[in-house]
Amino acid sequence: MCCPTSCPGVTGSIGPLGTRPSYEMMVNCDTLLVIGSNFPYSQFLPGYEQARAVQIDHDPTMLGLRYPFEVNLVGDATSTRSPGSAGKPYRIASPVGG
């Protein structure tokens, strides 16, 4: 599900065709949450030492491919929660090859 551009806080897309506000948001980002994305342009994400990053994906082979995430969670976006949240199961995975 996408947020309409009329929603407060929506800055538009990032990447080669992204918006200036989105670029500036990434330059100043201190926390990155990626849910089910295989975004190929890591140069448009925060610097590797700049932000703490969490990735959620239902496919464990996709975790950590494009960015050094601090925490990788396997599951769908709806049911994957922080540990103990609403009693839902979760699994923390290591990056592929790690």
CORTA-V495171 format. One record per backbone hydrogen bond with DSSP energy under -0.5 kcal/mol. CO is the residue of the C=O (numbers start at 1). NH is the residue of the N-H. Records with the same first field share a line. If there is no record, write none. Layout:
CO=NH + NH
This chain:
4=7
7=10
9=11
11=22
13=19
15=18
19=23
20=24
21=25
22=26
23=27
24=28
26=29
30=52
32=34 + 54
33=35
34=36 + 56
40=42
41=44
42=45
47=50 + 51
52=32
53=70 + 71
54=34
55=73
56=36
57=75
58=60
59=62
60=63
62=65
63=96
67=69
71=55
72=93
73=57 + 75
74=91
76=80
79=81
82=85
84=86 + 87
85=88
91=74 + 93
93=72
95=98
